[in-house]
């Protein structure tokens, strides 16, 4: 699943892990009784975990004030991309662990994650694997047949292996959040379509391009028959990383050819409106999606490009958008490496993803696996063995740092929100949105080494909150 997996693991442990733990059993804290009069609602998470996604009992009133503090100016007159949502990758392993919980516990957990009331965090976007990911118990596809055989007509196609866990959990999620957006990504084509006949690595044989396109058509139709609408797909997860189990290499020229000659026409012929999003790999290779989008015959079928950040700079998303402003940008995966350090991971992910990706035109932000067990299972042989879920599920449920990373956006920035302009000052990284109901949401992290008071300026008036170093605040008015 990971390009430069070992390097990134070592980097995390050296730069941000240092023996700490993300684990916490704290859940959303209800708003305190007797709130003070305020124009701005303020939810806080502190780096030391003493406060976790808690509504603050403070009075923040807009005033005509002049002071020496740095000022974040919020300008809703300058508007950028619409937001599709924030969420996680619901792996097979995540679904299996959730499905093992008692029914009442499942109901409460799924409502907390996907509901929209005051006790929920409002997850609005999910990514699922088309077939197995490396966080499935074993590798598989939807058309596995004995070695030496082929199935060009896809007579043996079946999503049955995901019926017991993934489909059951997805159906419960959709019942709670009928409009949730779901992205599907394959880790590998059926091995009989590949040039090495293996789940690991190899490439799709050109003679099977049309067959594999029908594989996607059948997948979307099968999910729809189960009541699951697939909003978008990517042709291949991490197409430049062939060392995972499962995985498949698909170079940019191959992906462009597959899209323009097979996948795009197959969707059009079948009347499928599911978006095709190219690339789905690290920000260090923006030349890959650029090559796909420079192919006019492929570009006509492509909605945009998807990125991870195990390599490269988040600013490359904005540069790609500037080169192809008619195409969308998405952020579809980032792991938290175990055992992790809450403060360092909170700071890096909020700064680079929740703020960085959206300031660089991404319509969504997805953390990697929703759930793992205390030993970071399940995973395939060779799959990620240190991927910490947003939840750790055993006999109870522990909420980890990725839970709070996503919650600080998902709870308040609803789908259809529009990013609006702000400036960055004094290491107060931030991003702002206008929601469909007319509220403004400003997410700020204090990346300075000390506590900072600062101004939020809107329509010529200011409020002056304070954040301790490493803390994240979401401000709503």
C-alpha positions as CSV (number, residue, x, y, z in Angstrom):
1,X,0.0,0.0,0.0
2,X,2.8,2.4,0.6
3,X,5.5,3.9,-1.6
4,X,8.7,4.2,0.4
5,X,6.9,2.5,3.2
6,X,10.0,1.7,5.3
7,X,11.4,5.2,4.8
8,X,8.1,6.8,5.8
9,X,7.8,4.5,8.9
10,X,11.3,5.4,10.0
11,X,10.6,9.1,9.4
12,X,7.5,9.0,11.5
13,X,9.2,7.2,14.3
14,X,12.2,9.7,14.2
15,X,10.3,12.9,13.5
16,X,7.0,12.5,15.2
17,X,6.5,9.2,17.0
18,X,9.2,9.1,19.8
19,X,7.4,6.5,21.8
20,X,4.1,8.3,22.4
21,X,0.7,7.0,21.9
22,X,-2.4,8.3,20.0
23,X,-4.8,6.2,22.0
24,X,-7.6,7.9,23.9
25,X,-11.0,6.7,24.9
26,X,-12.4,10.3,25.1
27,X,-15.4,10.9,22.8
28,X,-17.1,14.1,21.8
29,X,-17.8,16.3,24.8
30,X,-21.3,17.8,25.0
31,X,-21.5,21.6,24.9
32,X,-21.1,22.9,28.4
33,X,-24.2,24.1,30.3
34,X,-24.7,27.9,30.6
35,X,-22.8,29.0,27.5
36,X,-21.7,32.6,27.6
37,X,-23.1,35.0,25.0
38,X,-20.9,34.7,21.9
39,X,-20.9,35.4,18.2
40,X,-18.4,32.7,17.5
41,X,-18.6,29.0,18.6
42,X,-15.2,27.5,19.4
43,X,-14.3,23.8,19.4
44,X,-10.8,22.9,20.7
45,X,-8.3,20.0,20.6
46,X,-5.1,20.5,22.5
47,X,-1.8,18.8,21.6
48,X,-1.4,17.3,25.1
49,X,-4.9,15.6,24.8
50,X,-6.3,17.5,27.9
51,X,-9.0,18.8,25.6
52,X,-10.4,16.7,22.8
53,X,-12.9,18.2,20.3
54,X,-14.7,20.1,23.1
55,X,-16.9,23.1,22.7
56,X,-15.4,26.0,24.7
57,X,-17.3,28.1,27.2
58,X,-16.0,31.4,26.1
59,X,-17.5,34.7,24.9
60,X,-16.1,35.7,21.5
61,X,-18.0,38.9,20.4
62,X,-17.1,40.8,17.2
63,X,-16.0,44.3,18.1
64,X,-14.3,47.3,16.6
65,X,-11.0,46.6,18.2
66,X,-7.4,47.7,17.6
67,X,-4.6,45.6,19.1
68,X,-1.2,44.3,18.4
69,X,-2.1,40.6,17.8
70,X,-1.8,38.9,14.4
71,X,-4.9,39.0,12.3
72,X,-6.5,36.3,10.1
73,X,-8.8,38.1,7.7
74,X,-11.7,36.1,6.4
75,X,-13.1,37.2,3.1
76,X,-16.1,35.4,1.7
77,X,-16.0,37.6,-1.4
78,X,-13.2,35.4,-2.7
79,X,-14.5,31.9,-3.2
80,X,-12.8,28.7,-4.4
81,X,-13.8,25.0,-4.7
82,X,-16.8,23.3,-3.3
83,X,-16.3,20.6,-0.7
84,X,-17.5,17.0,-1.2
85,X,-16.6,15.8,2.3
86,X,-14.2,14.5,4.9
87,X,-13.7,10.9,6.0
88,X,-11.8,7.7,6.0
89,X,-11.1,4.5,4.0
90,X,-13.6,1.8,5.2
91,X,-11.3,-1.2,4.6
92,X,-12.5,-4.8,4.8
93,X,-10.6,-5.0,8.1
94,X,-12.4,-2.0,9.5
95,X,-15.8,-3.4,8.5
96,X,-14.9,-6.8,10.1
97,X,-14.0,-5.2,13.4
98,X,-17.1,-3.0,13.5
99,X,-19.3,-5.9,12.6
100,X,-17.9,-7.9,15.5
101,X,-19.2,-5.3,18.0
102,X,-22.5,-5.9,19.7
103,X,-25.4,-4.5,17.7
104,X,-26.2,-1.7,20.1
105,X,-22.5,-0.7,20.2
106,X,-22.4,-0.7,16.4
107,X,-25.5,1.4,16.2
108,X,-24.2,4.0,18.6
109,X,-20.7,4.1,16.9
110,X,-22.0,4.4,13.4
111,X,-24.4,7.2,14.5
112,X,-21.5,9.0,16.2
113,X,-19.4,8.7,13.1
114,X,-21.9,9.4,10.3
115,X,-24.8,11.2,12.0
116,X,-25.3,15.0,11.8
117,X,-26.6,15.8,15.2
118,X,-24.7,17.5,18.1
119,X,-23.3,14.1,19.3
120,X,-21.9,13.1,15.9
121,X,-18.9,14.0,13.8
122,X,-20.6,14.0,10.5
123,X,-18.2,11.9,8.3
124,X,-19.4,12.6,4.8
125,X,-17.0,10.7,2.4
126,X,-15.7,7.2,2.4
127,X,-13.2,5.2,0.2
128,X,-13.6,1.5,-0.2
129,X,-11.5,-1.1,-2.0
130,X,-12.7,-2.7,-5.2
131,X,-11.8,-6.2,-4.2
132,X,-9.2,-6.6,-1.4
133,X,-6.8,-3.9,-0.1
134,X,-3.8,-4.7,1.9
135,X,-6.0,-4.2,5.0
136,X,-8.1,-7.1,4.1
137,X,-7.4,-10.5,5.7
138,X,-6.4,-12.0,2.4
139,X,-6.0,-10.8,-1.2
140,X,-8.8,-11.4,-3.6
141,X,-10.7,-9.9,-6.5
142,X,-14.2,-10.3,-7.7
143,X,-13.2,-12.8,-10.4
144,X,-10.7,-15.3,-9.0
145,X,-10.5,-18.5,-11.0
146,X,-8.1,-21.4,-11.1
147,X,-4.6,-20.8,-12.4
148,X,-4.4,-21.1,-16.2
149,X,-8.0,-20.2,-16.8
150,X,-9.5,-17.0,-18.1
151,X,-13.0,-15.5,-17.8
152,X,-13.3,-12.9,-20.5
153,X,-17.1,-12.7,-20.2
154,X,-16.8,-12.3,-16.4
155,X,-19.2,-15.1,-15.8
156,X,-17.7,-15.7,-12.4
157,X,-17.8,-12.1,-11.3
158,X,-19.2,-11.7,-7.7
159,X,-18.9,-9.2,-4.9
160,X,-19.9,-12.0,-2.5
161,X,-16.7,-11.9,-0.5
162,X,-17.6,-8.5,0.8
163,X,-21.2,-9.3,1.7
164,X,-20.7,-10.5,5.2
165,X,-18.9,-7.4,6.6
166,X,-18.3,-4.5,4.3
167,X,-21.7,-4.5,2.6
168,X,-23.5,-4.9,5.9
169,X,-21.6,-2.0,7.5
170,X,-22.0,0.2,4.3
171,X,-25.8,-0.4,4.3
172,X,-26.0,0.7,7.9
173,X,-24.0,3.8,7.1
174,X,-26.1,4.7,4.1
175,X,-29.2,4.4,6.2
176,X,-27.8,7.0,8.6
177,X,-26.3,9.2,5.8
178,X,-28.1,8.6,2.5
179,X,-26.0,11.2,0.6
180,X,-22.6,10.1,1.7
181,X,-20.1,10.0,-1.1
182,X,-18.3,6.7,-1.7
183,X,-15.1,6.3,-3.8
184,X,-14.0,2.9,-5.0
185,X,-10.4,2.0,-5.7
186,X,-8.9,-1.4,-6.8
187,X,-5.6,-2.6,-5.5
188,X,-5.3,-5.2,-8.3
189,X,-7.1,-6.6,-11.3
190,X,-7.9,-10.3,-11.3
191,X,-4.5,-12.1,-11.6
192,X,-5.5,-13.8,-14.9
193,X,-5.6,-10.3,-16.5
194,X,-2.0,-9.5,-15.3
195,X,1.3,-10.1,-17.0
196,X,2.8,-11.8,-13.9
197,X,-0.3,-13.8,-12.7
198,X,0.2,-12.6,-9.2
199,X,-1.6,-10.4,-6.7
200,X,1.6,-8.5,-6.1
201,X,2.9,-6.2,-8.8
202,X,2.6,-6.9,-12.5
203,X,0.6,-4.9,-15.0
204,X,-2.7,-5.2,-16.8
205,X,-2.4,-7.0,-20.1
206,X,-3.7,-4.7,-23.0
207,X,-5.8,-7.5,-24.4
208,X,-7.9,-7.3,-21.2
209,X,-8.5,-3.6,-21.1
210,X,-12.1,-4.0,-22.4
211,X,-12.7,-6.8,-20.0
212,X,-11.4,-4.9,-17.0
213,X,-13.5,-1.9,-18.0
214,X,-16.6,-4.2,-17.8
215,X,-15.3,-5.4,-14.4
216,X,-15.8,-1.8,-13.2
217,X,-19.2,-1.6,-14.8
218,X,-20.3,-4.8,-13.1
219,X,-18.9,-3.5,-9.8
220,X,-20.9,-0.3,-9.9
221,X,-24.0,-2.1,-11.0
222,X,-23.7,-4.7,-8.3
223,X,-23.2,-2.1,-5.6
224,X,-26.2,-0.2,-6.9
225,X,-28.3,-3.3,-6.6
226,X,-27.3,-3.4,-3.0
227,X,-28.4,0.2,-2.5
228,X,-24.8,1.6,-2.5
229,X,-24.1,4.4,-5.0
230,X,-20.5,4.7,-6.0
231,X,-19.9,8.4,-6.6
232,X,-16.4,7.9,-8.1
233,X,-13.7,5.4,-8.9
234,X,-10.0,5.5,-9.5
235,X,-8.6,3.0,-12.0
236,X,-5.8,1.9,-9.7
237,X,-4.6,2.6,-6.1
238,X,-1.0,3.7,-6.0
239,X,-0.2,2.8,-9.6
240,X,3.5,3.3,-9.2
241,X,3.9,1.0,-6.2
242,X,4.0,-2.7,-7.2
243,X,5.4,-4.1,-3.9
244,X,2.2,-4.2,-1.8
245,X,-0.1,-7.2,-1.4
246,X,-2.3,-6.8,-3.5
247,X,-1.0,-4.2,-6.0
248,X,-0.6,-3.5,-9.7
249,X,1.6,-1.1,-11.7
250,X,-0.1,1.1,-14.2
251,X,2.0,3.8,-15.8
252,X,0.5,7.1,-16.9
253,X,0.5,6.2,-20.6
254,X,-1.2,2.9,-19.7
255,X,-3.8,4.6,-17.6
256,X,-4.6,7.2,-20.2
257,X,-5.0,4.4,-22.8
258,X,-7.1,2.3,-20.5
259,X,-9.4,5.3,-19.8
260,X,-9.8,6.5,-23.4
261,X,-10.1,3.2,-25.2
262,X,-12.0,1.1,-22.6
263,X,-13.1,2.5,-19.2
264,X,-14.6,5.8,-20.4
265,X,-16.4,4.3,-23.4
266,X,-17.7,1.4,-21.3
267,X,-19.2,3.8,-18.7
268,X,-20.7,5.9,-21.4
269,X,-22.2,2.9,-23.2
270,X,-23.7,1.6,-19.9
271,X,-25.1,5.0,-18.9
272,X,-22.9,5.1,-15.8
273,X,-22.3,8.6,-14.4
274,X,-19.8,7.5,-11.7
275,X,-16.8,9.9,-11.9
276,X,-13.4,8.6,-13.1
277,X,-10.6,10.1,-11.1
278,X,-7.0,9.4,-12.3
279,X,-3.7,8.7,-10.5
280,X,-4.5,8.1,-6.8
281,X,-0.9,8.3,-5.6
282,X,1.8,10.6,-4.1
283,X,2.1,14.3,-4.6
284,X,5.8,13.9,-5.7
285,X,4.6,12.8,-9.2
286,X,2.2,15.4,-10.5
287,X,3.6,14.6,-13.9
288,X,1.5,11.4,-13.9
289,X,-2.0,13.0,-13.7
290,X,-0.7,15.8,-16.0
291,X,0.2,13.2,-18.6
292,X,-3.3,11.7,-18.4
293,X,-5.0,15.1,-18.6
294,X,-2.8,16.2,-21.5
295,X,-4.3,13.3,-23.5
296,X,-7.4,14.9,-24.9
297,X,-9.1,11.6,-25.6
298,X,-8.6,10.5,-22.0
299,X,-9.3,13.9,-20.4
300,X,-12.9,14.0,-21.7
301,X,-13.7,11.1,-19.4
302,X,-11.8,12.2,-16.3
303,X,-13.3,14.3,-13.5
304,X,-10.0,15.0,-11.8
305,X,-6.9,13.7,-10.0
306,X,-6.4,12.0,-6.6
307,X,-3.4,12.3,-4.3
308,X,-1.7,10.8,-1.3
309,X,1.2,12.5,0.6
310,X,3.7,9.8,1.4
311,X,6.0,11.8,-0.9
312,X,6.1,15.3,-2.4
313,X,4.6,18.7,-1.3
314,X,0.9,19.4,-0.8
315,X,1.4,22.5,-2.9
316,X,1.7,20.3,-6.0
317,X,-2.1,19.8,-5.9
318,X,-2.6,23.5,-6.4
319,X,-0.1,23.6,-9.2
320,X,-1.9,20.8,-11.0
321,X,-5.2,22.6,-10.5
322,X,-3.7,25.8,-12.0
323,X,-2.5,23.8,-15.0
324,X,-5.9,22.1,-15.5
325,X,-8.4,24.4,-13.8
326,X,-11.4,22.6,-15.4
327,X,-10.5,19.4,-13.5
328,X,-11.0,18.6,-9.8
329,X,-8.5,17.7,-7.2
330,X,-9.0,15.1,-4.4
331,X,-7.0,13.8,-1.4
332,X,-7.8,10.2,-0.9
333,X,-5.4,8.6,1.6
334,X,-2.9,9.3,4.4
335,X,-2.0,6.8,7.2
336,X,-1.0,7.3,10.8
337,X,1.9,5.1,11.6
338,X,1.8,3.2,14.9
339,X,2.5,3.7,17.7
340,X,2.5,7.4,16.8
341,X,2.6,10.6,18.8
342,X,-0.7,12.4,19.2
343,X,0.8,16.0,19.1
344,X,3.1,15.5,16.1
345,X,0.5,13.7,14.1
346,X,-2.3,16.2,14.9
347,X,0.0,19.0,13.8
348,X,1.2,17.4,10.6
349,X,-2.1,16.1,9.4
350,X,-4.1,19.2,10.2
351,X,-1.5,21.5,8.7
352,X,-0.8,19.5,5.5
353,X,-4.2,17.8,4.9
354,X,-7.2,19.5,6.5
355,X,-5.7,22.9,5.8
356,X,-3.0,22.2,3.2
357,X,-5.0,20.0,0.8
358,X,-8.1,22.2,0.9
359,X,-6.1,25.4,0.4
360,X,-4.7,23.6,-2.7
361,X,-8.1,23.0,-4.2
362,X,-8.9,19.5,-2.9
363,X,-12.6,18.8,-2.6
364,X,-12.1,16.2,0.1
365,X,-9.7,14.9,2.7
366,X,-9.6,11.2,3.6
367,X,-7.5,9.6,6.3
368,X,-6.5,5.9,5.7
369,X,-8.1,3.1,7.7
370,X,-11.1,3.8,9.8
371,X,-10.4,1.0,12.3
372,X,-7.8,-1.6,13.4
373,X,-7.4,-3.9,16.3
374,X,-4.7,-3.3,19.1
375,X,-2.1,-5.2,17.0
376,X,-3.0,-3.2,13.8
377,X,-4.7,-6.1,12.2
378,X,-6.2,-7.4,10.0
379,X,-3.9,-7.1,7.0
380,X,-2.6,-9.3,4.2
381,X,0.7,-11.1,4.3
382,X,3.0,-8.2,3.3
383,X,0.4,-5.5,3.8
384,X,0.7,-2.6,6.2
385,X,1.4,-4.0,9.7
386,X,1.6,-0.6,11.5
387,X,-1.4,1.3,10.2
388,X,-3.2,2.8,13.1
389,X,-6.9,3.2,12.6
390,X,-8.9,6.3,13.5
391,X,-10.5,3.8,15.9
392,X,-8.9,0.9,17.8
393,X,-11.5,-1.8,18.2
394,X,-11.2,-4.7,20.7
395,X,-13.7,-5.3,23.5
396,X,-14.3,-1.5,23.4
397,X,-13.6,1.4,21.1
398,X,-10.7,3.8,21.4
399,X,-10.6,7.0,19.4
400,X,-7.2,7.9,18.0
401,X,-5.7,11.0,16.5
402,X,-7.2,10.5,13.0
403,X,-10.6,10.6,14.6
404,X,-10.0,14.1,15.8
405,X,-8.2,15.2,12.6
406,X,-11.2,14.5,10.5
407,X,-13.8,15.5,13.1
408,X,-12.5,19.1,13.3
409,X,-13.6,19.5,9.7
410,X,-16.3,17.0,9.0
411,X,-18.5,18.0,12.0
412,X,-18.7,21.6,10.8
413,X,-17.8,21.8,7.1
414,X,-20.7,20.1,5.4
415,X,-20.8,18.9,1.8
416,X,-21.5,21.8,-0.5
417,X,-19.5,24.2,1.6
418,X,-17.3,26.6,-0.4
419,X,-13.7,27.5,0.6
420,X,-13.3,31.2,1.1
421,X,-10.2,33.4,1.4
422,X,-8.0,33.9,4.4
423,X,-4.4,34.9,5.0
424,X,-1.8,32.9,7.0
425,X,0.1,34.8,9.6
426,X,2.4,34.1,12.6
427,X,2.4,30.3,12.0
428,X,-1.3,30.3,12.4
429,X,-2.1,28.0,9.5
430,X,-5.8,28.1,8.6
431,X,-8.5,27.6,6.1
432,X,-12.1,28.9,6.0
433,X,-15.4,27.8,4.4
434,X,-18.9,29.1,3.9
435,X,-21.4,26.4,4.6
436,X,-24.7,25.7,2.7
437,X,-26.6,27.2,5.7
438,X,-24.6,30.4,5.5
439,X,-22.2,29.9,8.4
440,X,-18.5,30.6,8.3
441,X,-16.1,27.9,9.6
442,X,-12.4,28.7,10.2
443,X,-10.0,26.0,11.2
444,X,-6.8,27.2,12.8
445,X,-3.7,25.4,14.1
446,X,-1.1,27.2,16.2
447,X,2.2,26.0,14.7
448,X,4.3,28.4,16.8
449,X,6.2,27.3,19.8
450,X,4.2,29.4,22.3
451,X,0.6,30.2,23.1
452,X,-0.8,32.9,20.7
453,X,-3.7,35.3,20.9
454,X,-4.9,36.4,17.5
455,X,-7.7,38.2,15.7
456,X,-10.3,36.8,13.4
457,X,-11.4,39.7,11.2
458,X,-14.7,39.5,9.4
459,X,-16.6,42.4,7.8
460,X,-14.3,44.9,9.5
461,X,-14.8,43.6,13.1
462,X,-12.7,41.2,15.1
463,X,-12.8,38.6,17.8
464,X,-9.6,37.6,19.7
465,X,-9.3,34.0,20.7
466,X,-6.2,32.2,22.1
467,X,-4.6,28.9,21.1
468,X,-1.9,27.0,23.0
469,X,1.0,25.8,20.8
470,X,0.0,22.8,18.8
471,X,-3.7,23.3,19.5
472,X,-6.4,23.1,16.8
473,X,-9.5,25.4,16.9
474,X,-12.6,25.3,14.8
475,X,-14.5,28.6,14.9
476,X,-18.1,28.9,13.6
477,X,-20.2,32.0,13.2
